[in-house]
């Protein structure tokens, strides 16, 4: 069956450290993988997109990697700040533009 | 731009009643998505429209759910009759419709069915 798994536990890290979130999937062949941030009581907000033929993408303090052999994406936030505390969702997108979201990882950055 | 607009923001209704959720996508976006989010199941795609035409409704739970998009600036999701297990946050999102483009989400409608 199809499955998307993100860090099963909430992630707590110290301010200034790098947070690494994982997204593993089975029985999908995504053309794209996206990461979203969701704050309590709000809709998800788009952060980064990476294509299946790309290995890495960066945007300011954010970095995403995509390994289609391992069927895994890693999402890094460097020099983390308390304002980065939120839930982060990965989304797999196929060529038919259908989106499949993971259940999310809750990140807390401790001052 | 006002972003994706959803109404109502909160809805409390009794089991068996009809519920209608509304969405106005971002102007110029030609794809619209309805999602349901719960703690247990996360964010689930219910239905996806492109150019006002339903492309994929395989996520619609059952016949009690229906969605329409009569024009490019308006969509509805209707539940009739509603049941307690329909309680969730329902999100509408829009995008430019090219495969892989990012989605812009509305603030959601929190539905409680008692």
Interface residues (C-beta under 8 A of the other chain):
Chain A: X31 X32 X34 X42 X43 X44 X45 X46 X49 X51 X89 X93 X94 X95 X96 X97 X98 X99 X100 X101 X102 X103 X104
Chain B: X4 X31 X33 X35 X41 X42 X43 X44 X45 X48 X50 X55 X56 X91 X93 X95 X97 X98 X99 X100 X102 X103 X104 X105 X106 X107 X108
